[in-house]
Amino acid sequence: MTVTVVKTATATKTATNTSDGNSAKTAARKAAAKKRTKKHAAKRKISRTSLQRAKARRAVKTAEKQIGDPYRYGATGPGAFDCSGLVQYAWRKAGVRLPRTTWSIRGAVRTKVSWGHFEPGDLIFTSGGGHVGMYVGHGKMIHAPHSGTRVRIDKLDAYRKSTFVGAVRPGV
């Protein structure tokens, strides 16, 4: 920064005011840049895992709202579901697109999960891979079981474990 000395008092005062004005503008620009940096840093702090868990919570809540809806083969809701239609609908509401059938869902989702390591939102495949439900926590899953039943929550009991063929974690 170059400083010039001016003989008159008013000229000196004006030069000082101008330089203070520039300092104020520079300080304001720096403060705005710092604020933008903090805002972007906050966005970057959300990990993929945290984002997946948030989507999973939304999918679980959506599925739970469907409790009592009737099972209907091939139905994808709202109002009636088959097993894969229910999980597809719930995850779609959470912002994740899944294929239509149990087989294609299981093959398309890359993150596999073993028995006992489930987190809410994980999709559990049983009955030779022909049935899917969503883990809701506390050893339970929500699913649309079969014709003549309604969407409900059931325990992951010995039967489910004996027919377990795999699980996946969508949204990762």
C-alpha positions in Angstrom: 0.0 0.0 0.0 1.4 3.4 -1.0 0.9 6.4 1.4 1.1 9.9 0.0 1.4 12.9 2.2 -0.8 15.9 1.2 -0.3 19.4 2.6 -3.9 20.3 3.3 -5.8 18.8 6.2 -8.9 18.1 4.2 -7.0 16.3 1.5 -5.3 14.1 4.2 -8.6 13.4 5.8 -10.2 12.4 2.5 -7.3 10.1 1.7 -7.6 8.5 5.1 -11.3 8.0 4.7 -10.9 6.4 1.3 -8.3 4.0 2.6 -10.5 3.2 5.6 -13.4 2.6 3.2 -11.3 0.2 1.2 -10.3 -1.6 4.4 -14.0 -1.9 5.3 -14.8 -3.3 1.9 -11.9 -5.7 2.1 -13.0 -6.8 5.6 -16.5 -7.3 4.4 -15.4 -9.4 1.4 -13.2 -11.6 3.7 -16.1 -12.0 6.2 -18.4 -13.1 3.3 -15.8 -15.5 2.0 -15.4 -17.0 5.4 -19.1 -17.4 5.8 -19.3 -19.2 2.4 -16.4 -21.5 3.4 -18.2 -22.4 6.7 -21.4 -23.1 4.8 -19.6 -25.4 2.3 -17.7 -27.0 5.1 -20.9 -27.9 6.8 -22.2 -29.5 3.6 -19.0 -31.5 3.2 -19.2 -32.8 6.8 -22.2 -35.0 5.9 -20.7 -38.4 5.2 -22.1 -41.0 2.8 -23.0 -43.1 5.8 -24.9 -40.3 7.4 -26.8 -39.6 4.2 -27.6 -43.3 3.8 -28.9 -43.5 7.3 -31.1 -40.4 6.9 -32.6 -42.0 3.7 -33.1 -45.3 5.5 -35.0 -43.6 8.4 -37.3 -42.0 5.8 -37.8 -45.3 4.0 -38.7 -47.0 7.3 -41.1 -44.3 8.3 -42.8 -44.5 4.9 -43.1 -48.3 5.1 -44.5 -48.0 8.6 -47.3 -45.7 7.3 -48.4 -48.5 5.0 -49.1 -50.9 7.9 -52.5 -52.4 7.4 -52.6 -52.0 3.6 -53.6 -55.2 1.9 -51.2 -57.5 0.1 -51.9 -57.7 -3.6 -49.7 -59.6 -6.1 -47.8 -57.1 -8.3 -49.1 -54.0 -6.5 -46.7 -51.1 -5.9 -48.9 -48.9 -3.8 -50.2 -46.7 -2.6 -53.0 -48.6 -1.0 -51.9 -52.1 -1.7 -48.5 -53.8 -2.0 -46.6 -57.0 -2.7 -43.3 -57.5 -0.8 -41.0 -55.9 -3.4 -43.5 -53.2 -4.2 -43.5 -52.1 -0.6 -39.8 -51.7 -0.3 -39.5 -50.1 -3.7 -42.2 -47.6 -2.8 -40.6 -46.8 0.6 -37.1 -46.3 -0.8 -38.4 -44.3 -3.7 -40.0 -41.9 -1.2 -36.6 -41.6 0.4 -35.0 -40.7 -2.9 -33.6 -44.0 -3.9 -34.7 -45.9 -7.0 -34.8 -49.7 -6.8 -35.7 -52.3 -9.5 -39.1 -53.9 -9.3 -38.5 -57.6 -8.3 -36.8 -59.2 -5.3 -34.2 -60.8 -7.6 -33.3 -57.6 -9.4 -33.2 -55.6 -6.2 -30.8 -58.1 -4.6 -28.6 -58.1 -7.6 -28.6 -54.3 -8.2 -27.7 -53.2 -4.6 -24.0 -53.6 -4.1 -23.7 -53.4 -0.3 -24.4 -56.8 1.1 -25.2 -57.4 4.8 -24.8 -60.6 6.8 -27.3 -61.9 9.4 -27.1 -60.0 12.7 -25.5 -56.9 11.2 -28.7 -55.3 10.0 -29.5 -51.6 10.3 -32.9 -49.9 9.8 -33.7 -49.8 6.1 -31.7 -52.9 5.2 -33.6 -55.3 2.9 -33.8 -58.9 4.1 -34.4 -61.7 1.5 -36.0 -64.9 2.6 -37.8 -67.9 1.2 -35.2 -68.7 -1.4 -34.9 -65.1 -2.4 -38.6 -64.8 -3.4 -39.6 -62.6 -0.4 -38.2 -59.3 0.9 -38.8 -57.2 3.9 -37.3 -54.1 5.5 -35.5 -54.2 8.8 -36.9 -51.6 11.2 -34.7 -52.3 14.2 -35.1 -54.3 17.4 -35.0 -57.6 15.6 -38.1 -56.9 13.5 -38.9 -56.3 9.8 -41.8 -54.8 8.0 -43.2 -56.6 5.0 -46.2 -57.6 2.9 -46.3 -61.3 3.6 -48.6 -63.0 1.1 -52.2 -63.0 -0.3 -54.9 -62.6 2.3 -52.6 -60.6 4.7 -51.8 -57.0 5.2 -48.5 -55.0 5.6 -47.2 -55.7 9.1 -44.2 -55.9 11.3 -42.9 -59.3 12.3 -40.0 -60.6 14.4 -36.9 -62.0 12.7 -37.5 -65.5 14.3 -35.9 -68.9 13.7 -38.0 -69.5 10.6 -36.8 -66.2 9.0 -33.2 -67.1 9.9 -33.6 -70.6 8.4 -34.9 -69.2 5.1 -32.5 -66.2 5.0 -30.6 -65.9 1.7 -29.1 -62.4 2.0 -29.6 -58.8 2.8 -28.6 -55.5 1.2 -28.2 -51.9 2.2 -29.7 -49.5 -0.4 -28.8 -45.8 -0.6 -25.1 -46.2 -0.2 
